[in-house]
C-alpha cells in the first residue's frame, strides 16, 4: 500500500509540474499576443489558439503523467528496495 501511495503522489507531482510549465509558457505568450493585437490578431497562432492550447496542454499532461510514473517507480526502487551499503 505504501508503494502505491508513493507512486501516486509522485505522479500527482508530475501533473502539477506539467500544469506549472503550461502556465509558464502560455501566460507570457498570451500577454505578448494581446498587447500587440494588430500584429498577432490575424496570425495562425491566434486563429488556432484553442486547438494549440488543447493539444499542447494534453501533451504536457501526458508528459507529466509519464515522468511522474517513471520517477515514482524509479525512486521507489532507489529509496526503499535497494540495499544500502
N, CA and C atoms as an extended XYZ file, in Angstrom:
255
Properties=species:S:1:pos:R:3:atomname:S:1:resname:S:1:resid:I:1 pbc="F F F"
N         0.819       -1.191        0.000 N   UNK     1
C         0.000        0.000        0.000 CA  UNK     1
C         0.870        1.265        0.000 C   UNK     1
N         1.961        1.209        0.755 N   UNK     2
C         2.871        2.350        0.827 CA  UNK     2
C         3.457        2.666       -0.549 C   UNK     2
N         3.764        1.616       -1.315 N   UNK     3
C         4.337        1.794       -2.646 CA  UNK     3
C         3.341        2.470       -3.592 C   UNK     3
N         2.096        2.074       -3.524 N   UNK     4
C         1.064        2.654       -4.390 CA  UNK     4
C         0.872        4.137       -4.073 C   UNK     4
N         0.838        4.481       -2.795 N   UNK     5
C         0.674        5.881       -2.404 CA  UNK     5
C         1.880        6.703       -2.847 C   UNK     5
N         3.078        6.147       -2.702 N   UNK     6
C         4.304        6.844       -3.109 CA  UNK     6
C         4.286        7.131       -4.605 C   UNK     6
N         3.965        6.136       -5.409 N   UNK     7
C         3.943        6.311       -6.864 CA  UNK     7
C         2.816        7.253       -7.279 C   UNK     7
N         1.654        7.155       -6.631 N   UNK     8
C         0.542        8.058       -6.946 CA  UNK     8
C         0.894        9.504       -6.593 C   UNK     8
N         1.573        9.726       -5.477 N   UNK     9
C         1.970       11.077       -5.091 CA  UNK     9
C         2.996       11.637       -6.078 C   UNK     9
N         3.918       10.797       -6.515 N   UNK    10
C         4.917       11.241       -7.488 CA  UNK    10
C         4.244       11.572       -8.827 C   UNK    10
N         3.251       10.777       -9.209 N   UNK    11
C         2.507       11.031      -10.438 CA  UNK    11
C         1.750       12.354      -10.338 C   UNK    11
N         1.146       12.596       -9.189 N   UNK    12
C         0.445       13.866       -8.967 CA  UNK    12
C         1.425       15.028       -9.045 C   UNK    12
N         2.608       14.850       -8.500 N   UNK    13
C         3.643       15.883       -8.605 CA  UNK    13
C         3.999       16.152      -10.064 C   UNK    13
N         4.091       15.098      -10.869 N   UNK    14
C         4.361       15.270      -12.294 CA  UNK    14
C         3.271       16.071      -12.984 C   UNK    14
N         2.015       15.824      -12.638 N   UNK    15
C         0.912       16.587      -13.218 CA  UNK    15
C         0.947       18.048      -12.774 C   UNK    15
N         1.297       18.278      -11.510 N   UNK    16
C         1.404       19.653      -11.026 CA  UNK    16
C         2.522       20.410      -11.739 C   UNK    16
N         3.653       19.765      -11.924 N   UNK    17
C         4.772       20.402      -12.626 CA  UNK    17
C         4.390       20.681      -14.075 C   UNK    17
N         3.690       19.751      -14.712 N   UNK    18
C         3.252       19.958      -16.093 CA  UNK    18
C         2.297       21.147      -16.194 C   UNK    18
N         1.399       21.288      -15.237 N   UNK    19
C         0.477       22.422      -15.229 CA  UNK    19
C         1.229       23.734      -15.021 C   UNK    19
N         2.221       23.722      -14.148 N   UNK    20
C         3.040       24.903      -13.910 CA  UNK    20
C         3.805       25.309      -15.178 C   UNK    20
N         4.389       24.341      -15.856 N   UNK    21
C         5.117       24.613      -17.102 CA  UNK    21
C         4.159       25.152      -18.163 C   UNK    21
N         2.959       24.601      -18.226 N   UNK    22
C         1.944       25.085      -19.161 CA  UNK    22
C         1.682       26.573      -18.919 C   UNK    22
N         1.526       26.954      -17.658 N   UNK    23
C         1.302       28.350      -17.329 CA  UNK    23
C         2.493       29.231      -17.672 C   UNK    23
N         3.705       28.714      -17.420 N   UNK    24
C         4.908       29.485      -17.734 CA  UNK    24
C         5.050       29.740      -19.227 C   UNK    24
N         4.560       28.837      -20.027 N   UNK    25
C         4.625       29.007      -21.482 CA  UNK    25
C         3.474       29.876      -21.975 C   UNK    25
N         2.265       29.577      -21.504 N   UNK    26
C         1.079       30.187      -22.074 CA  UNK    26
C         0.864       31.643      -21.653 C   UNK    26
N         1.058       31.965      -20.410 N   UNK    27
C         0.760       33.326      -19.951 CA  UNK    27
C         1.617       34.398      -20.632 C   UNK    27
N         2.936       34.245      -20.712 N   UNK    28
C         3.704       35.276      -21.434 CA  UNK    28
C         3.350       35.353      -22.920 C   UNK    28
N         3.060       34.206      -23.529 N   UNK    29
C         2.700       34.203      -24.940 CA  UNK    29
C         1.372       34.916      -25.171 C   UNK    29
N         0.391       34.664      -24.323 N   UNK    30
C        -0.890       35.371      -24.454 CA  UNK    30
C        -0.734       36.862      -24.193 C   UNK    30
N         0.097       37.216      -23.214 N   UNK    31
C         0.335       38.633      -22.929 CA  UNK    31
C         0.976       39.319      -24.135 C   UNK    31
N         1.929       38.647      -24.747 N   UNK    32
C         2.594       39.193      -25.934 CA  UNK    32
C         1.586       39.399      -27.062 C   UNK    32
N         0.729       38.414      -27.288 N   UNK    33
C        -0.217       38.498      -28.403 CA  UNK    33
C        -1.312       39.526      -28.152 C   UNK    33
N        -1.801       39.638      -26.926 N   UNK    34
C        -2.880       40.597      -26.670 CA  UNK    34
C        -2.370       42.029      -26.568 C   UNK    34
N        -1.128       42.226      -26.141 N   UNK    35
C        -0.576       43.580      -26.081 CA  UNK    35
C        -0.293       44.145      -27.468 C   UNK    35
N        -0.051       43.294      -28.430 N   UNK    36
C         0.232       43.739      -29.786 CA  UNK    36
C        -0.740       43.025      -30.739 C   UNK    36
N        -2.035       43.265      -30.506 N   UNK    37
C        -3.063       42.526      -31.245 CA  UNK    37
C        -3.087       42.873      -32.724 C   UNK    37
N        -2.648       44.070      -33.079 N   UNK    38
C        -2.632       44.442      -34.503 CA  UNK    38
C        -1.711       43.519      -35.289 C   UNK    38
N        -0.609       43.122      -34.685 N   UNK    39
C         0.337       42.237      -35.355 CA  UNK    39
C        -0.094       40.774      -35.273 C   UNK    39
N        -0.618       40.340      -34.132 N   UNK    40
C        -0.911       38.928      -33.896 CA  UNK    40
C        -2.355       38.532      -34.165 C   UNK    40
N        -3.252       39.505      -34.354 N   UNK    41
C        -4.683       39.212      -34.484 CA  UNK    41
C        -5.042       38.312      -35.652 C   UNK    41
N        -4.361       38.443      -36.754 N   UNK    42
C        -4.661       37.623      -37.932 CA  UNK    42
C        -3.673       36.481      -38.121 C   UNK    42
N        -2.843       36.230      -37.137 N   UNK    43
C        -1.811       35.202      -37.283 CA  UNK    43
C        -2.394       33.797      -37.118 C   UNK    43
N        -1.652       32.835      -37.614 N   UNK    44
C        -2.031       31.432      -37.474 CA  UNK    44
C        -2.134       31.050      -36.001 C   UNK    44
N        -1.223       31.558      -35.193 N   UNK    45
C        -1.194       31.244      -33.768 CA  UNK    45
C        -2.474       31.698      -33.073 C   UNK    45
N        -2.911       32.912      -33.332 N   UNK    46
C        -4.109       33.429      -32.683 CA  UNK    46
C        -5.379       32.753      -33.229 C   UNK    46
N        -5.434       32.516      -34.527 N   UNK    47
C        -6.620       31.913      -35.134 CA  UNK    47
C        -6.846       30.479      -34.651 C   UNK    47
N        -5.786       29.777      -34.312 N   UNK    48
C        -5.890       28.376      -33.892 CA  UNK    48
C        -5.514       28.187      -32.423 C   UNK    48
N        -5.710       29.224      -31.627 N   UNK    49
C        -5.254       29.179      -30.244 CA  UNK    49
C        -5.944       28.081      -29.432 C   UNK    49
N        -7.233       27.858      -29.627 N   UNK    50
C        -7.940       26.821      -28.858 CA  UNK    50
C        -7.380       25.440      -29.145 C   UNK    50
N        -7.091       25.160      -30.393 N   UNK    51
C        -6.513       23.870      -30.756 CA  UNK    51
C        -5.102       23.726      -30.191 C   UNK    51
N        -4.292       24.779      -30.324 N   UNK    52
C        -2.926       24.746      -29.801 CA  UNK    52
C        -2.949       24.558      -28.287 C   UNK    52
N        -3.855       25.247      -27.608 N   UNK    53
C        -3.988       25.132      -26.154 CA  UNK    53
C        -4.380       23.710      -25.757 C   UNK    53
N        -5.348       23.138      -26.440 N   UNK    54
C        -5.824       21.799      -26.096 CA  UNK    54
C        -4.756       20.740      -26.362 C   UNK    54
N        -4.139       20.795      -27.523 N   UNK    55
C        -3.120       19.796      -27.864 CA  UNK    55
C        -1.876       19.977      -26.991 C   UNK    55
N        -1.422       21.213      -26.838 N   UNK    56
C        -0.246       21.468      -26.010 CA  UNK    56
C        -0.467       21.090      -24.562 C   UNK    56
N        -1.630       21.440      -24.024 N   UNK    57
C        -1.951       21.066      -22.640 CA  UNK    57
C        -2.042       19.564      -22.470 C   UNK    57
N        -2.635       18.893      -23.432 N   UNK    58
C        -2.731       17.429      -23.363 CA  UNK    58
C        -1.375       16.757      -23.420 C   UNK    58
N        -0.515       17.253      -24.296 N   UNK    59
C         0.835       16.693      -24.403 CA  UNK    59
C         1.602       16.923      -23.106 C   UNK    59
N         1.488       18.122      -22.544 N   UNK    60
C         2.180       18.401      -21.284 CA  UNK    60
C         1.645       17.532      -20.145 C   UNK    60
N         0.341       17.337      -20.074 N   UNK    61
C        -0.228       16.486      -19.022 CA  UNK    61
C         0.216       15.040      -19.192 C   UNK    61
N         0.225       14.547      -20.420 N   UNK    62
C         0.690       13.172      -20.636 CA  UNK    62
C         2.166       13.029      -20.297 C   UNK    62
N         2.952       14.036      -20.642 N   UNK    63
C         4.377       14.007      -20.283 CA  UNK    63
C         4.547       14.050      -18.769 C   UNK    63
N         3.782       14.889      -18.092 N   UNK    64
C         3.837       14.951      -16.630 CA  UNK    64
C         3.420       13.647      -15.989 C   UNK    64
N         2.376       13.041      -16.531 N   UNK    65
C         1.923       11.746      -16.031 CA  UNK    65
C         2.984       10.677      -16.243 C   UNK    65
N         3.560       10.641      -17.432 N   UNK    66
C         4.592        9.651      -17.728 CA  UNK    66
C         5.833        9.821      -16.880 C   UNK    66
N         6.327       11.068      -16.779 N   UNK    67
C         7.514       11.307      -15.967 CA  UNK    67
C         7.238       11.069      -14.485 C   UNK    67
N         6.020       11.382      -14.043 N   UNK    68
C         5.662       11.123      -12.651 CA  UNK    68
C         5.640        9.634      -12.340 C   UNK    68
N         5.041        8.847      -13.212 N   UNK    69
C         5.033        7.391      -13.012 CA  UNK    69
C         6.446        6.824      -13.063 C   UNK    69
N         7.209        7.265      -14.052 N   UNK    70
C         8.584        6.790      -14.183 CA  UNK    70
C         9.400        7.155      -12.942 C   UNK    70
N         9.285        8.394      -12.507 N   UNK    71
C        10.035        8.834      -11.331 CA  UNK    71
C         9.603        8.118      -10.070 C   UNK    71
N         8.295        7.898       -9.919 N   UNK    72
C         7.804        7.191       -8.742 CA  UNK    72
C         8.343        5.779       -8.652 C   UNK    72
N         8.294        5.056       -9.748 N   UNK    73
C         8.809        3.679       -9.766 CA  UNK    73
C        10.313        3.668       -9.569 C   UNK    73
N        11.000        4.567      -10.246 N   UNK    74
C        12.466        4.603      -10.155 CA  UNK    74
C        12.939        4.936       -8.740 C   UNK    74
N        12.382        5.983       -8.169 N   UNK    75
C        12.858        6.401       -6.856 CA  UNK    75
C        12.332        5.501       -5.737 C   UNK    75
N        11.247        4.802       -5.975 N   UNK    76
C        10.824        3.795       -5.003 CA  UNK    76
C        11.902        2.719       -4.892 C   UNK    76
N        12.391        2.284       -6.062 N   UNK    77
C        13.449        1.275       -6.050 CA  UNK    77
C        14.713        1.787       -5.368 C   UNK    77
N        15.077        3.022       -5.665 N   UNK    78
C        16.312        3.576       -5.100 CA  UNK    78
C        16.179        3.776       -3.595 C   UNK    78
N        15.070        4.347       -3.153 N   UNK    79
C        14.935        4.705       -1.742 CA  UNK    79
C        14.580        3.509       -0.870 C   UNK    79
N        13.661        2.646       -1.321 N   UNK    80
C        13.122        1.614       -0.440 CA  UNK    80
C        13.600        0.199       -0.754 C   UNK    80
N        13.844       -0.125       -2.016 N   UNK    81
C        14.090       -1.516       -2.361 CA  UNK    81
C        15.560       -1.903       -2.346 C   UNK    81
N        16.420       -1.052       -2.834 N   UNK    82
C        17.827       -1.422       -2.918 CA  UNK    82
C        18.458       -1.378       -1.523 C   UNK    82
N        19.357       -2.319       -1.292 N   UNK    83
C        20.025       -2.374       -0.014 CA  UNK    83
C        21.040       -1.247        0.069 C   UNK    83
N        21.077       -0.642        1.219 N   UNK    84
C        22.026        0.450        1.421 CA  UNK    84
C        23.382       -0.127        1.791 C   UNK    84
N        24.453        0.468        1.291 N   UNK    85
C        25.802       -0.034        1.557 CA  UNK    85
C        26.436        0.712        2.669 C   UNK    85
